[in-house]
Amino acid sequence: MREESRPEGDVIIRQDDDPDDLYVVRRGSVGLTVSDEFGHLRRLPSLGPGEWFGELGLLHGTKRLGTLTAETPVVLWRIDGRAFLDALTTIDGRPPGMRLADARLVRTHPTLHRHVQASK
C-alpha cells in the first residue's frame, strides 16, 4: 500500500479502463459518474474518508465501471490489485467482499449485475 495525493479535478479511475488497484479515501472527496449501457450519464453519491473504490473491476474481472474524480484535493491509500486479491480468502468459493461488491454493482449497473448473477 502506498499513500498518494491527487489535486482537485484529477481523474483517478476512468470508466472502461482495465482494473489495476484498490483505493481508500483518507482525506477529501471523490465524485463518481457512471455511463450505463445506454450512454446515460449518472452522478452517484460522493465518496469520502474511509470509503473505497476499485474493487468491482478487480473482483469481477471487468473493465472499470465508472469514472472517479477528485472533487477536492484528496489523499488516497492505493493498494496493489494483485495483493488485494491475494489477501482475500475464500468462503464457500467466494471472496468475503463479494456481497459488498455485488451490492455496489446493483446500484451502479443493475443490468450488468443481473448478467453476472445469471452466469454463476
Biopython code that builds the backbone (N, CA, C, O; Angstrom):
import numpy as np
from Bio.PDB.StructureBuilder import StructureBuilder

atoms = [
    (1, "MET", "N", (0.849, -1.169, 0.000)),
    (1, "MET", "CA", (0.000, 0.000, 0.000)),
    (1, "MET", "C", (0.896, 1.234, 0.000)),
    (1, "MET", "O", (1.936, 1.278, 0.657)),
    (2, "ARG", "N", (0.460, 2.221, -0.751)),
    (2, "ARG", "CA", (1.195, 3.483, -0.737)),
    (2, "ARG", "C", (0.198, 4.644, -0.678)),
    (2, "ARG", "O", (-0.930, 4.546, -1.161)),
    (3, "GLU", "N", (0.643, 5.725, -0.082)),
    (3, "GLU", "CA", (-0.201, 6.906, 0.012)),
    (3, "GLU", "C", (0.105, 7.817, -1.164)),
    (3, "GLU", "O", (1.262, 8.003, -1.540)),
    (4, "GLU", "N", (-0.958, 8.386, -1.745)),
    (4, "GLU", "CA", (-0.741, 9.345, -2.823)),
    (4, "GLU", "C", (-1.747, 10.472, -2.719)),
    (4, "GLU", "O", (-2.878, 10.279, -2.274)),
    (5, "SER", "N", (-1.322, 11.640, -3.133)),
    (5, "SER", "CA", (-2.185, 12.827, -3.133)),
    (5, "SER", "C", (-2.577, 13.140, -4.564)),
    (5, "SER", "O", (-1.781, 12.987, -5.491)),
    (6, "ARG", "N", (-3.816, 13.582, -4.729)),
    (6, "ARG", "CA", (-4.315, 13.959, -6.047)),
    (6, "ARG", "C", (-4.962, 15.344, -5.940)),
    (6, "ARG", "O", (-5.682, 15.612, -4.978)),
    (7, "PRO", "N", (-4.715, 16.220, -6.907)),
    (7, "PRO", "CA", (-5.317, 17.553, -6.876)),
    (7, "PRO", "C", (-6.796, 17.516, -7.276)),
    (7, "PRO", "O", (-7.252, 16.571, -7.920)),
    (8, "GLU", "N", (-7.516, 18.531, -6.896)),
    (8, "GLU", "CA", (-8.916, 18.670, -7.298)),
    (8, "GLU", "C", (-9.016, 18.592, -8.821)),
    (8, "GLU", "O", (-8.224, 19.208, -9.535)),
    (9, "GLY", "N", (-9.995, 17.829, -9.311)),
    (9, "GLY", "CA", (-10.226, 17.683, -10.747)),
    (9, "GLY", "C", (-9.466, 16.535, -11.399)),
    (9, "GLY", "O", (-9.710, 16.220, -12.564)),
    (10, "ASP", "N", (-8.557, 15.911, -10.672)),
    (10, "ASP", "CA", (-7.767, 14.817, -11.234)),
    (10, "ASP", "C", (-8.627, 13.562, -11.388)),
    (10, "ASP", "O", (-9.313, 13.170, -10.444)),
    (11, "VAL", "N", (-8.600, 12.929, -12.561)),
    (11, "VAL", "CA", (-9.313, 11.667, -12.780)),
    (11, "VAL", "C", (-8.453, 10.544, -12.210)),
    (11, "VAL", "O", (-7.309, 10.352, -12.622)),
    (12, "ILE", "N", (-9.016, 9.809, -11.260)),
    (12, "ILE", "CA", (-8.294, 8.732, -10.583)),
    (12, "ILE", "C", (-8.505, 7.417, -11.325)),
    (12, "ILE", "O", (-7.561, 6.665, -11.566)),
    (13, "ILE", "N", (-9.743, 7.158, -11.676)),
    (13, "ILE", "CA", (-10.123, 5.969, -12.454)),
    (13, "ILE", "C", (-11.050, 6.448, -13.566)),
    (13, "ILE", "O", (-11.945, 7.261, -13.335)),
    (14, "ARG", "N", (-10.829, 5.943, -14.758)),
    (14, "ARG", "CA", (-11.687, 6.288, -15.895)),
    (14, "ARG", "C", (-12.496, 5.056, -16.297)),
    (14, "ARG", "O", (-11.956, 3.955, -16.408)),
    (15, "GLN", "N", (-13.794, 5.255, -16.513)),
    (15, "GLN", "CA", (-14.657, 4.156, -16.925)),
    (15, "GLN", "C", (-14.083, 3.478, -18.165)),
    (15, "GLN", "O", (-13.586, 4.138, -19.077)),
    (16, "ASP", "N", (-14.161, 2.149, -18.180)),
    (16, "ASP", "CA", (-13.714, 1.274, -19.264)),
    (16, "ASP", "C", (-12.205, 0.999, -19.267)),
    (16, "ASP", "O", (-11.719, 0.250, -20.115)),
    (17, "ASP", "N", (-11.460, 1.597, -18.328)),
    (17, "ASP", "CA", (-10.048, 1.237, -18.197)),
    (17, "ASP", "C", (-9.940, -0.154, -17.581)),
    (17, "ASP", "O", (-10.878, -0.634, -16.945)),
    (18, "ASP", "N", (-8.790, -0.796, -17.773)),
    (18, "ASP", "CA", (-8.538, -2.076, -17.110)),
    (18, "ASP", "C", (-8.356, -1.846, -15.616)),
    (18, "ASP", "O", (-7.807, -0.820, -15.215)),
    (19, "PRO", "N", (-8.810, -2.787, -14.780)),
    (19, "PRO", "CA", (-8.628, -2.626, -13.336)),
    (19, "PRO", "C", (-7.160, -2.789, -12.948)),
    (19, "PRO", "O", (-6.435, -3.600, -13.523)),
    (20, "ASP", "N", (-6.745, -2.007, -11.969)),
    (20, "ASP", "CA", (-5.370, -2.146, -11.501)),
    (20, "ASP", "C", (-5.318, -2.266, -9.983)),
    (20, "ASP", "O", (-4.854, -3.282, -9.465)),
    (21, "ASP", "N", (-5.784, -1.257, -9.264)),
    (21, "ASP", "CA", (-5.614, -1.211, -7.821)),
    (21, "ASP", "C", (-6.917, -0.878, -7.112)),
    (21, "ASP", "O", (-7.914, -0.510, -7.735)),
    (22, "LEU", "N", (-6.881, -1.019, -5.797)),
    (22, "LEU", "CA", (-7.974, -0.636, -4.905)),
    (22, "LEU", "C", (-7.554, 0.655, -4.227)),
    (22, "LEU", "O", (-6.382, 0.814, -3.886)),
    (23, "TYR", "N", (-8.484, 1.583, -4.025)),
    (23, "TYR", "CA", (-8.185, 2.875, -3.432)),
    (23, "TYR", "C", (-9.056, 3.088, -2.188)),
    (23, "TYR", "O", (-10.232, 2.725, -2.170)),
    (24, "VAL", "N", (-8.462, 3.679, -1.159)),
    (24, "VAL", "CA", (-9.189, 4.064, 0.048)),
    (24, "VAL", "C", (-9.003, 5.567, 0.207)),
    (24, "VAL", "O", (-7.881, 6.072, 0.154)),
    (25, "VAL", "N", (-10.107, 6.275, 0.402)),
    (25, "VAL", "CA", (-10.046, 7.723, 0.589)),
    (25, "VAL", "C", (-9.636, 8.010, 2.034)),
    (25, "VAL", "O", (-10.319, 7.600, 2.973)),
    (26, "ARG", "N", (-8.532, 8.707, 2.203)),
    (26, "ARG", "CA", (-8.070, 9.109, 3.543)),
    (26, "ARG", "C", (-8.567, 10.507, 3.888)),
    (26, "ARG", "O", (-9.060, 10.741, 4.992)),
    (27, "ARG", "N", (-8.436, 11.446, 2.935)),
    (27, "ARG", "CA", (-8.920, 12.813, 3.124)),
    (27, "ARG", "C", (-9.474, 13.311, 1.805)),
    (27, "ARG", "O", (-8.984, 12.963, 0.730)),
    (28, "GLY", "N", (-10.504, 14.132, 1.910)),
    (28, "GLY", "CA", (-11.076, 14.739, 0.720)),
    (28, "GLY", "C", (-12.319, 14.013, 0.232)),
    (28, "GLY", "O", (-12.905, 13.192, 0.937)),
    (29, "SER", "N", (-12.704, 14.340, -0.997)),
    (29, "SER", "CA", (-13.946, 13.827, -1.566)),
    (29, "SER", "C", (-13.708, 13.433, -3.026)),
    (29, "SER", "O", (-13.032, 14.135, -3.777)),
    (30, "VAL", "N", (-14.286, 12.289, -3.402)),
    (30, "VAL", "CA", (-14.149, 11.752, -4.759)),
    (30, "VAL", "C", (-15.548, 11.616, -5.360)),
    (30, "VAL", "O", (-16.436, 11.011, -4.758)),
    (31, "GLY", "N", (-15.735, 12.183, -6.550)),
    (31, "GLY", "CA", (-17.015, 12.087, -7.250)),
    (31, "GLY", "C", (-17.041, 10.876, -8.166)),
    (31, "GLY", "O", (-16.020, 10.484, -8.732)),
    (32, "LEU", "N", (-18.224, 10.288, -8.303)),
    (32, "LEU", "CA", (-18.404, 9.095, -9.133)),
    (32, "LEU", "C", (-19.462, 9.367, -10.184)),
    (32, "LEU", "O", (-20.588, 9.746, -9.863)),
    (33, "THR", "N", (-19.091, 9.169, -11.456)),
    (33, "THR", "CA", (-20.057, 9.235, -12.545)),
    (33, "THR", "C", (-20.011, 7.911, -13.300)),
    (33, "THR", "O", (-18.957, 7.294, -13.452)),
    (34, "VAL", "N", (-21.179, 7.496, -13.764)),
    (34, "VAL", "CA", (-21.323, 6.217, -14.444)),
    (34, "VAL", "C", (-22.119, 6.432, -15.721)),
    (34, "VAL", "O", (-23.183, 7.051, -15.704)),
    (35, "SER", "N", (-21.603, 5.922, -16.815)),
    (35, "SER", "CA", (-22.336, 5.913, -18.070)),
    (35, "SER", "C", (-22.850, 4.493, -18.259)),
    (35, "SER", "O", (-22.067, 3.552, -18.384)),
    (36, "ASP", "N", (-24.185, 4.345, -18.279)),
    (36, "ASP", "CA", (-24.740, 2.992, -18.373)),
    (36, "ASP", "C", (-24.675, 2.474, -19.806)),
    (36, "ASP", "O", (-24.166, 3.146, -20.703)),
    (37, "GLU", "N", (-25.197, 1.276, -20.003)),
    (37, "GLU", "CA", (-25.102, 0.633, -21.315)),
    (37, "GLU", "C", (-25.871, 1.372, -22.408)),
    (37, "GLU", "O", (-25.704, 1.072, -23.591)),
    (38, "PHE", "N", (-26.719, 2.343, -22.021)),
    (38, "PHE", "CA", (-27.473, 3.130, -22.989)),
    (38, "PHE", "C", (-26.837, 4.501, -23.212)),
    (38, "PHE", "O", (-27.368, 5.320, -23.962)),
    (39, "GLY", "N", (-25.692, 4.752, -22.555)),
    (39, "GLY", "CA", (-24.998, 6.023, -22.702)),
    (39, "GLY", "C", (-25.495, 7.129, -21.796)),
    (39, "GLY", "O", (-25.064, 8.274, -21.928)),
    (40, "HIS", "N", (-26.402, 6.805, -20.869)),
    (40, "HIS", "CA", (-26.905, 7.812, -19.930)),
    (40, "HIS", "C", (-25.890, 8.012, -18.809)),
    (40, "HIS", "O", (-25.468, 7.052, -18.164)),
    (41, "LEU", "N", (-25.504, 9.255, -18.585)),
    (41, "LEU", "CA", (-24.532, 9.587, -17.551)),
    (41, "LEU", "C", (-25.263, 9.868, -16.238)),
    (41, "LEU", "O", (-26.179, 10.688, -16.190)),
    (42, "ARG", "N", (-24.848, 9.179, -15.177)),
    (42, "ARG", "CA", (-25.439, 9.384, -13.848)),
    (42, "ARG", "C", (-24.343, 9.762, -12.869)),
    (42, "ARG", "O", (-23.233, 9.231, -12.917)),
    (43, "ARG", "N", (-24.673, 10.685, -11.983)),
    (43, "ARG", "CA", (-23.762, 11.037, -10.900)),
    (43, "ARG", "C", (-24.264, 10.339, -9.646)),
    (43, "ARG", "O", (-25.425, 10.478, -9.263)),
    (44, "LEU", "N", (-23.379, 9.592, -9.018)),
    (44, "LEU", "CA", (-23.719, 8.862, -7.798)),
    (44, "LEU", "C", (-23.135, 9.600, -6.601)),
    (44, "LEU", "O", (-22.311, 10.498, -6.774)),
    (45, "PRO", "N", (-23.551, 9.234, -5.384)),
    (45, "PRO", "CA", (-23.038, 9.939, -4.208)),
    (45, "PRO", "C", (-21.509, 9.918, -4.127)),
    (45, "PRO", "O", (-20.855, 8.939, -4.487)),
    (46, "SER", "N", (-20.975, 11.028, -3.645)),
    (46, "SER", "CA", (-19.523, 11.168, -3.482)),
    (46, "SER", "C", (-18.999, 10.196, -2.436)),
    (46, "SER", "O", (-19.742, 9.739, -1.568)),
    (47, "LEU", "N", (-17.723, 9.889, -2.529)),
    (47, "LEU", "CA", (-17.049, 9.032, -1.556)),
    (47, "LEU", "C", (-16.121, 9.902, -0.723)),
    (47, "LEU", "O", (-15.435, 10.780, -1.246)),
    (48, "GLY", "N", (-16.111, 9.646, 0.581)),
    (48, "GLY", "CA", (-15.277, 10.430, 1.485)),
    (48, "GLY", "C", (-14.368, 9.551, 2.315)),
    (48, "GLY", "O", (-14.228, 8.360, 2.040)),
    (49, "PRO", "N", (-13.756, 10.128, 3.320)),
    (49, "PRO", "CA", (-12.797, 9.404, 4.156)),
    (49, "PRO", "C", (-13.349, 8.074, 4.675)),
    (49, "PRO", "O", (-14.465, 7.996, 5.189)),
    (50, "GLY", "N", (-12.526, 7.035, 4.522)),
    (50, "GLY", "CA", (-12.894, 5.692, 4.967)),
    (50, "GLY", "C", (-13.599, 4.860, 3.913)),
    (50, "GLY", "O", (-13.769, 3.654, 4.093)),
    (51, "GLU", "N", (-14.013, 5.481, 2.814)),
    (51, "GLU", "CA", (-14.685, 4.722, 1.750)),
    (51, "GLU", "C", (-13.644, 4.307, 0.710)),
    (51, "GLU", "O", (-12.580, 4.916, 0.606)),
    (52, "TRP", "N", (-13.962, 3.271, -0.052)),
    (52, "TRP", "CA", (-13.015, 2.730, -1.020)),
    (52, "TRP", "C", (-13.694, 2.535, -2.351)),
    (52, "TRP", "O", (-14.920, 2.556, -2.463)),
    (53, "PHE", "N", (-12.856, 2.345, -3.367)),
    (53, "PHE", "CA", (-13.362, 2.095, -4.713)),
    (53, "PHE", "C", (-12.309, 1.340, -5.512)),
    (53, "PHE", "O", (-11.132, 1.310, -5.154)),
    (54, "GLY", "N", (-12.761, 0.738, -6.593)),
    (54, "GLY", "CA", (-11.867, -0.022, -7.461)),
    (54, "GLY", "C", (-11.988, -1.523, -7.288)),
    (54, "GLY", "O", (-11.372, -2.287, -8.031)),
    (55, "GLU", "N", (-12.780, -1.953, -6.311)),
    (55, "GLU", "CA", (-12.875, -3.389, -6.034)),
    (55, "GLU", "C", (-13.709, -4.146, -7.061)),
    (55, "GLU", "O", (-13.469, -5.330, -7.297)),
    (56, "LEU", "N", (-14.687, -3.476, -7.676)),
    (56, "LEU", "CA", (-15.571, -4.199, -8.599)),
    (56, "LEU", "C", (-14.811, -4.780, -9.790)),
    (56, "LEU", "O", (-14.975, -5.955, -10.119)),
    (57, "GLY", "N", (-13.988, -3.970, -10.429)),
    (57, "GLY", "CA", (-13.215, -4.466, -11.565)),
    (57, "GLY", "C", (-12.264, -5.579, -11.163)),
    (57, "GLY", "O", (-12.076, -6.543, -11.905)),
    (58, "LEU", "N", (-11.663, -5.443, -9.980)),
    (58, "LEU", "CA", (-10.733, -6.469, -9.508)),
    (58, "LEU", "C", (-11.456, -7.772, -9.186)),
    (58, "LEU", "O", (-11.018, -8.846, -9.599)),
    (59, "LEU", "N", (-12.565, -7.678, -8.448)),
    (59, "LEU", "CA", (-13.271, -8.881, -8.012)),
    (59, "LEU", "C", (-14.020, -9.580, -9.141)),
    (59, "LEU", "O", (-14.117, -10.807, -9.163)),
    (60, "HIS", "N", (-14.552, -8.790, -10.081)),
    (60, "HIS", "CA", (-15.349, -9.375, -11.164)),
    (60, "HIS", "C", (-14.552, -9.549, -12.454)),
    (60, "HIS", "O", (-15.052, -10.141, -13.410)),
    (61, "GLY", "N", (-13.317, -9.040, -12.494)),
    (61, "GLY", "CA", (-12.504, -9.168, -13.698)),
    (61, "GLY", "C", (-13.072, -8.394, -14.871)),
    (61, "GLY", "O", (-13.000, -8.850, -16.012)),
    (62, "THR", "N", (-13.640, -7.219, -14.596)),
    (62, "THR", "CA", (-14.250, -6.401, -15.642)),
    (62, "THR", "C", (-13.497, -5.089, -15.800)),
    (62, "THR", "O", (-12.682, -4.716, -14.956)),
    (63, "LYS", "N", (-13.783, -4.405, -16.884)),
    (63, "LYS", "CA", (-13.280, -3.040, -17.064)),
    (63, "LYS", "C", (-13.862, -2.163, -15.955)),
    (63, "LYS", "O", (-14.840, -2.536, -15.307)),
    (64, "ARG", "N", (-13.255, -0.999, -15.745)),
    (64, "ARG", "CA", (-13.751, -0.062, -14.741)),
    (64, "ARG", "C", (-15.171, 0.360, -15.106)),
    (64, "ARG", "O", (-15.463, 0.651, -16.265)),
    (65, "LEU", "N", (-16.045, 0.389, -14.109)),
    (65, "LEU", "CA", (-17.472, 0.621, -14.341)),
    (65, "LEU", "C", (-17.900, 2.064, -14.136)),
    (65, "LEU", "O", (-19.068, 2.393, -14.348)),
    (66, "GLY", "N", (-16.987, 2.929, -13.729)),
    (66, "GLY", "CA", (-17.312, 4.333, -13.527)),
    (66, "GLY", "C", (-16.051, 5.170, -13.550)),
    (66, "GLY", "O", (-14.936, 4.649, -13.532)),
    (67, "THR", "N", (-16.250, 6.487, -13.589)),
    (67, "THR", "CA", (-15.142, 7.429, -13.537)),
    (67, "THR", "C", (-15.141, 8.091, -12.178)),
    (67, "THR", "O", (-16.169, 8.599, -11.728)),
    (68, "LEU", "N", (-13.998, 8.089, -11.522)),
    (68, "LEU", "CA", (-13.855, 8.696, -10.203)),
    (68, "LEU", "C", (-12.874, 9.849, -10.308)),
    (68, "LEU", "O", (-11.750, 9.698, -10.787)),
    (69, "THR", "N", (-13.333, 11.015, -9.843)),
    (69, "THR", "CA", (-12.584, 12.253, -9.980)),
    (69, "THR", "C", (-12.471, 12.929, -8.622)),
    (69, "THR", "O", (-13.436, 12.954, -7.858)),
    (70, "ALA", "N", (-11.303, 13.476, -8.317)),
    (70, "ALA", "CA", (-11.104, 14.202, -7.059)),
    (70, "ALA", "C", (-11.954, 15.473, -7.082)),
    (70, "ALA", "O", (-11.745, 16.346, -7.923)),
    (71, "GLU", "N", (-12.913, 15.575, -6.157)),
    (71, "GLU", "CA", (-13.742, 16.781, -6.053)),
    (71, "GLU", "C", (-13.015, 17.870, -5.271)),
    (71, "GLU", "O", (-13.266, 19.060, -5.457)),
    (72, "THR", "N", (-12.121, 17.446, -4.402)),
    (72, "THR", "CA", (-11.282, 18.326, -3.598)),
    (72, "THR", "C", (-9.878, 17.727, -3.681)),
    (72, "THR", "O", (-9.721, 16.631, -4.217)),
    (73, "PRO", "N", (-8.877, 18.397, -3.177)),
    (73, "PRO", "CA", (-7.600, 17.696, -3.053)),
    (73, "PRO", "C", (-7.834, 16.453, -2.180)),
    (73, "PRO", "O", (-8.459, 16.546, -1.124)),
    (74, "VAL", "N", (-7.336, 15.301, -2.619)),
    (74, "VAL", "CA", (-7.557, 14.060, -1.874)),
    (74, "VAL", "C", (-6.238, 13.381, -1.549)),
    (74, "VAL", "O", (-5.242, 13.520, -2.259)),
    (75, "VAL", "N", (-6.272, 12.639, -0.446)),
    (75, "VAL", "CA", (-5.180, 11.745, -0.082)),
    (75, "VAL", "C", (-5.773, 10.350, -0.112)),
    (75, "VAL", "O", (-6.796, 10.087, 0.520)),
    (76, "LEU", "N", (-5.131, 9.458, -0.846)),
    (76, "LEU", "CA", (-5.617, 8.095, -1.029)),
    (76, "LEU", "C", (-4.588, 7.096, -0.536)),
    (76, "LEU", "O", (-3.384, 7.352, -0.570)),
    (77, "TRP", "N", (-5.075, 5.966, -0.082)),
    (77, "TRP", "CA", (-4.223, 4.798, 0.077)),
    (77, "TRP", "C", (-4.472, 3.968, -1.164)),
    (77, "TRP", "O", (-5.619, 3.654, -1.484)),
    (78, "ARG", "N", (-3.419, 3.614, -1.860)),
    (78, "ARG", "CA", (-3.529, 2.811, -3.077)),
    (78, "ARG", "C", (-2.960, 1.434, -2.783)),
    (78, "ARG", "O", (-1.789, 1.289, -2.432)),
    (79, "ILE", "N", (-3.808, 0.427, -2.931)),
    (79, "ILE", "CA", (-3.439, -0.952, -2.619)),
    (79, "ILE", "C", (-3.321, -1.725, -3.928)),
    (79, "ILE", "O", (-4.259, -1.766, -4.725)),
    (80, "ASP", "N", (-2.168, -2.331, -4.137)),
    (80, "ASP", "CA", (-1.930, -3.106, -5.345)),
    (80, "ASP", "C", (-3.052, -4.130, -5.544)),
    (80, "ASP", "O", (-3.382, -4.886, -4.630)),
    (81, "GLY", "N", (-3.629, -4.145, -6.738)),
    (81, "GLY", "CA", (-4.759, -5.027, -7.025)),
    (81, "GLY", "C", (-4.454, -6.491, -6.828)),
    (81, "GLY", "O", (-5.276, -7.222, -6.275)),
    (82, "ARG", "N", (-3.301, -6.937, -7.263)),
    (82, "ARG", "CA", (-2.918, -8.351, -7.108)),
    (82, "ARG", "C", (-2.774, -8.691, -5.629)),
    (82, "ARG", "O", (-3.215, -9.753, -5.190)),
    (83, "ALA", "N", (-2.154, -7.789, -4.855)),
    (83, "ALA", "CA", (-2.003, -8.023, -3.413)),
    (83, "ALA", "C", (-3.369, -8.068, -2.734)),
    (83, "ALA", "O", (-3.592, -8.879, -1.835)),
    (84, "PHE", "N", (-4.292, -7.188, -3.167)),
    (84, "PHE", "CA", (-5.642, -7.181, -2.620)),
    (84, "PHE", "C", (-6.324, -8.524, -2.865)),
    (84, "PHE", "O", (-6.898, -9.110, -1.947)),
    (85, "LEU", "N", (-6.261, -9.009, -4.104)),
    (85, "LEU", "CA", (-6.915, -10.282, -4.429)),
    (85, "LEU", "C", (-6.253, -11.448, -3.708)),
    (85, "LEU", "O", (-6.937, -12.361, -3.247)),
    (86, "ASP", "N", (-4.921, -11.424, -3.609)),
    (86, "ASP", "CA", (-4.203, -12.494, -2.910)),
    (86, "ASP", "C", (-4.541, -12.526, -1.423)),
    (86, "ASP", "O", (-4.528, -13.587, -0.800)),
    (87, "ALA", "N", (-4.844, -11.348, -0.855)),
    (87, "ALA", "CA", (-5.132, -11.274, 0.581)),
    (87, "ALA", "C", (-6.508, -11.840, 0.933)),
    (87, "ALA", "O", (-6.765, -12.200, 2.082)),
    (88, "LEU", "N", (-7.380, -11.915, -0.057)),
    (88, "LEU", "CA", (-8.723, -12.428, 0.212)),
    (88, "LEU", "C", (-8.677, -13.948, 0.338)),
    (88, "LEU", "O", (-8.048, -14.636, -0.465)),
    (89, "THR", "N", (-9.338, -14.438, 1.335)),
    (89, "THR", "CA", (-9.507, -15.887, 1.443)),
    (89, "THR", "C", (-10.912, -16.206, 0.987)),
    (89, "THR", "O", (-11.806, -15.366, 1.098)),
    (90, "THR", "N", (-11.119, -17.386, 0.485)),
    (90, "THR", "CA", (-12.448, -17.731, 0.005)),
    (90, "THR", "C", (-13.273, -18.397, 1.097)),
    (90, "THR", "O", (-12.771, -19.159, 1.923)),
    (91, "ILE", "N", (-14.539, -18.078, 1.063)),
    (91, "ILE", "CA", (-15.521, -18.688, 1.950)),
    (91, "ILE", "C", (-16.614, -19.218, 1.032)),
    (91, "ILE", "O", (-17.233, -18.445, 0.300)),
    (92, "ASP", "N", (-16.857, -20.503, 1.060)),
    (92, "ASP", "CA", (-17.845, -21.116, 0.166)),
    (92, "ASP", "C", (-17.568, -20.760, -1.292)),
    (92, "ASP", "O", (-18.498, -20.556, -2.071)),
    (93, "GLY", "N", (-16.284, -20.684, -1.661)),
    (93, "GLY", "CA", (-15.928, -20.422, -3.042)),
    (93, "GLY", "C", (-15.997, -18.970, -3.467)),
    (93, "GLY", "O", (-15.691, -18.656, -4.617)),
    (94, "ARG", "N", (-16.398, -18.059, -2.557)),
    (94, "ARG", "CA", (-16.495, -16.638, -2.905)),
    (94, "ARG", "C", (-15.669, -15.812, -1.931)),
    (94, "ARG", "O", (-15.684, -16.081, -0.730)),
    (95, "PRO", "N", (-14.944, -14.807, -2.430)),
    (95, "PRO", "CA", (-14.238, -13.916, -1.517)),
    (95, "PRO", "C", (-15.232, -13.229, -0.577)),
    (95, "PRO", "O", (-16.356, -12.943, -0.990)),
    (96, "PRO", "N", (-14.850, -12.957, 0.674)),
    (96, "PRO", "CA", (-15.776, -12.373, 1.636)),
    (96, "PRO", "C", (-16.283, -10.996, 1.233)),
    (96, "PRO", "O", (-17.355, -10.594, 1.685)),
    (97, "GLY", "N", (-15.563, -10.264, 0.408)),
    (97, "GLY", "CA", (-16.009, -8.942, -0.006)),
    (97, "GLY", "C", (-17.012, -8.951, -1.142)),
    (97, "GLY", "O", (-17.469, -7.889, -1.563)),
    (98, "MET", "N", (-17.367, -10.125, -1.649)),
    (98, "MET", "CA", (-18.245, -10.186, -2.814)),
    (98, "MET", "C", (-19.649, -9.671, -2.535)),
    (98, "MET", "O", (-20.267, -9.086, -3.425)),
    (99, "ARG", "N", (-20.177, -9.870, -1.318)),
    (99, "ARG", "CA", (-21.528, -9.352, -1.036)),
    (99, "ARG", "C", (-21.559, -7.831, -1.165)),
    (99, "ARG", "O", (-22.484, -7.263, -1.746)),
    (100, "LEU", "N", (-20.536, -7.183, -0.615)),
    (100, "LEU", "CA", (-20.452, -5.733, -0.714)),
    (100, "LEU", "C", (-20.257, -5.311, -2.167)),
    (100, "LEU", "O", (-20.883, -4.355, -2.623)),
    (101, "ALA", "N", (-19.408, -6.005, -2.885)),
    (101, "ALA", "CA", (-19.187, -5.689, -4.297)),
    (101, "ALA", "C", (-20.469, -5.899, -5.099)),
    (101, "ALA", "O", (-20.783, -5.093, -5.975)),
    (102, "ASP", "N", (-21.208, -6.959, -4.817)),
    (102, "ASP", "CA", (-22.476, -7.206, -5.508)),
    (102, "ASP", "C", (-23.473, -6.087, -5.230)),
    (102, "ASP", "O", (-24.185, -5.652, -6.135)),
    (103, "ALA", "N", (-23.531, -5.615, -3.978)),
    (103, "ALA", "CA", (-24.455, -4.533, -3.620)),
    (103, "ALA", "C", (-24.110, -3.263, -4.385)),
    (103, "ALA", "O", (-25.003, -2.552, -4.845)),
    (104, "ARG", "N", (-22.826, -2.974, -4.522)),
    (104, "ARG", "CA", (-22.422, -1.776, -5.273)),
    (104, "ARG", "C", (-22.713, -1.953, -6.755)),
    (104, "ARG", "O", (-23.107, -0.994, -7.418)),
    (105, "LEU", "N", (-22.530, -3.154, -7.289)),
    (105, "LEU", "CA", (-22.810, -3.414, -8.694)),
    (105, "LEU", "C", (-24.304, -3.234, -8.986)),
    (105, "LEU", "O", (-24.663, -2.724, -10.047)),
    (106, "VAL", "N", (-25.169, -3.643, -8.069)),
    (106, "VAL", "CA", (-26.613, -3.445, -8.229)),
    (106, "VAL", "C", (-26.921, -1.960, -8.359)),
    (106, "VAL", "O", (-27.754, -1.561, -9.173)),
    (107, "ARG", "N", (-26.239, -1.134, -7.546)),
    (107, "ARG", "CA", (-26.509, 0.303, -7.537)),
    (107, "ARG", "C", (-25.975, 0.991, -8.786)),
    (107, "ARG", "O", (-26.625, 1.892, -9.316)),
    (108, "THR", "N", (-24.815, 0.589, -9.260)),
    (108, "THR", "CA", (-24.199, 1.299, -10.379)),
    (108, "THR", "C", (-24.592, 0.754, -11.747)),
    (108, "THR", "O", (-24.752, 1.523, -12.694)),
    (109, "HIS", "N", (-24.748, -0.562, -11.863)),
    (109, "HIS", "CA", (-25.052, -1.204, -13.153)),
    (109, "HIS", "C", (-26.016, -2.370, -12.939)),
    (109, "HIS", "O", (-25.600, -3.527, -12.998)),
    (110, "PRO", "N", (-27.299, -2.084, -12.690)),
    (110, "PRO", "CA", (-28.248, -3.169, -12.405)),
    (110, "PRO", "C", (-28.337, -4.225, -13.504)),
    (110, "PRO", "O", (-28.480, -5.410, -13.205)),
    (111, "THR", "N", (-28.254, -3.816, -14.768)),
    (111, "THR", "CA", (-28.349, -4.779, -15.864)),
    (111, "THR", "C", (-27.141, -5.703, -15.855)),
    (111, "THR", "O", (-27.288, -6.912, -16.033)),
    (112, "LEU", "N", (-25.958, -5.155, -15.652)),
    (112, "LEU", "CA", (-24.744, -5.964, -15.599)),
    (112, "LEU", "C", (-24.802, -6.920, -14.418)),
    (112, "LEU", "O", (-24.368, -8.067, -14.533)),
    (113, "HIS", "N", (-25.328, -6.470, -13.288)),
    (113, "HIS", "CA", (-25.428, -7.341, -12.108)),
    (113, "HIS", "C", (-26.286, -8.561, -12.428)),
    (113, "HIS", "O", (-25.936, -9.681, -12.056)),
    (114, "ARG", "N", (-27.401, -8.351, -13.112)),
    (114, "ARG", "CA", (-28.265, -9.487, -13.474)),
    (114, "ARG", "C", (-27.507, -10.460, -14.374)),
    (114, "ARG", "O", (-27.650, -11.674, -14.234)),
    (115, "HIS", "N", (-26.696, -9.931, -15.304)),
    (115, "HIS", "CA", (-25.912, -10.774, -16.206)),
    (115, "HIS", "C", (-24.867, -11.570, -15.409)),
    (115, "HIS", "O", (-24.681, -12.762, -15.656)),
    (116, "VAL", "N", (-24.189, -10.925, -14.464)),
    (116, "VAL", "CA", (-23.180, -11.609, -13.649)),
    (116, "VAL", "C", (-23.829, -12.711, -12.825)),
    (116, "VAL", "O", (-23.275, -13.805, -12.714)),
    (117, "GLN", "N", (-25.000, -12.437, -12.242)),
    (117, "GLN", "CA", (-25.693, -13.430, -11.439)),
    (117, "GLN", "C", (-26.131, -14.622, -12.281)),
    (117, "GLN", "O", (-26.071, -15.766, -11.829)),
    (118, "ALA", "N", (-26.571, -14.351, -13.504)),
    (118, "ALA", "CA", (-27.041, -15.429, -14.376)),
    (118, "ALA", "C", (-25.896, -16.338, -14.812)),
    (118, "ALA", "O", (-26.110, -17.520, -15.082)),
    (119, "SER", "N", (-24.686, -15.795, -14.884)),
    (119, "SER", "CA", (-23.555, -16.596, -15.343)),
    (119, "SER", "C", (-22.926, -17.434, -14.249)),
    (119, "SER", "O", (-22.016, -18.216, -14.527)),
    (120, "LYS", "N", (-23.389, -17.294, -12.996)),
    (120, "LYS", "CA", (-22.810, -18.066, -11.886)),
    (120, "LYS", "C", (-23.368, -19.466, -11.842)),
    (120, "LYS", "O", (-22.992, -20.252, -10.973)),
]
sb = StructureBuilder()
sb.init_structure("model")
sb.init_model(0)
sb.init_chain("A")
sb.init_seg("    ")
for serial, (resi, resn, name, xyz) in enumerate(atoms, 1):
    if name == "N":
        sb.init_residue(resn, " ", resi, " ")
    sb.init_atom(name, np.array(xyz, "f"), 0.0, 1.0, " ", f" {name:<3s}", serial, name[0])
structure = sb.get_structure()
